[in-house]
Amino acid sequence: NAGVTQTPKFQVLKTGQSMTLQCAQDMNHEYMSWYRQDPGMGLRLIHYSVGAGITDQGEVPNGYNVSRSTTEDFPLRLLSAAPSQTSVYFCASSNHFGTGFYGYTFGSGTRLTVV
Amino acid sequence: QQQVKQSPQSLIVQKGGISIINCAYENTAFDYFPWYQQFPGKGPALLIAIRPDVSEKKEGRFTISFNKSAKQFSLHIMDSQPGDSATYFCAAESNTGKLIFGQGTTLQVKP
């Protein structure tokens, strides 16, 4: 049981490049989310999904795309990287708390630098 | 617009003291109010959570106090230990899985 797996752990991009941050979970969780963490800003929600084929925007969605074709995977795409997207990105997953609250399980993060 | 506001940004407490972190929320459509703990280089992990129809929840040395009418809640860490040194995030979650965080509080417990 690996939990939430994020790849890569570190990435350096040049301005204008595109890339996909991968996220996979093996807990059969319905909900998955992407956050970015910046000093003094906390964790800000980028996009989230309540199930395969369903996604919605969070607090800071601009410049990012997501799709969820399977329950397990929730990739985050940066279309044209900008220095403002330099951050630590976290993926997380959870089940609905209808039968109890267990919170979100987070991955270990991807540290992205855009130069 | 920040839906969950947290203070203080940083906190220094002596070993054995009480650490108190405060949060306020704006949207009433939240169903759970969790606290997460994060150590350097790691992802956040759930510490404790409360429903809005409960005024207090205690788990060991950690207590959440919840004031629904004021839209405020707080985390109290009793008998704070150096191992509690971490960043703490309050959050609010809706029943659609949307989880919004506060800005975080860096806690340092001095031996």
Chai-1 contact restraints between the chains, C-beta under 6 A:
chainA,res_idxA,chainB,res_idxB,connection_type,confidence,min_distance_angstrom,max_distance_angstrom,comment,restraint_id
A,Y31,B,G97,contact,1.0,0.0,6.0,A-B,restraint_1
A,G42,B,F101,contact,1.0,0.0,6.0,A-B,restraint_2
A,G42,B,G102,contact,1.0,0.0,6.0,A-B,restraint_3
A,G42,B,Q103,contact,1.0,0.0,6.0,A-B,restraint_4
A,G42,B,G104,contact,1.0,0.0,6.0,A-B,restraint_5
A,L43,B,F101,contact,1.0,0.0,6.0,A-B,restraint_6
A,Y48,B,K98,contact,1.0,0.0,6.0,A-B,restraint_7
A,V50,B,T96,contact,1.0,0.0,6.0,A-B,restraint_8
A,V50,B,G97,contact,1.0,0.0,6.0,A-B,restraint_9
A,F90,B,G43,contact,1.0,0.0,6.0,A-B,restraint_10
A,F101,B,Y32,contact,1.0,0.0,6.0,A-B,restraint_11
A,F101,B,A49,contact,1.0,0.0,6.0,A-B,restraint_12
A,G103,B,P34,contact,1.0,0.0,6.0,A-B,restraint_13
A,G103,B,L46,contact,1.0,0.0,6.0,A-B,restraint_14
A,Y104,B,L99,contact,1.0,0.0,6.0,A-B,restraint_15
A,F106,B,G43,contact,1.0,0.0,6.0,A-B,restraint_16
A,F106,B,P44,contact,1.0,0.0,6.0,A-B,restraint_17
A,G107,B,G43,contact,1.0,0.0,6.0,A-B,restraint_18
A,S108,B,G43,contact,1.0,0.0,6.0,A-B,restraint_19
A,G109,B,G43,contact,1.0,0.0,6.0,A-B,restraint_20
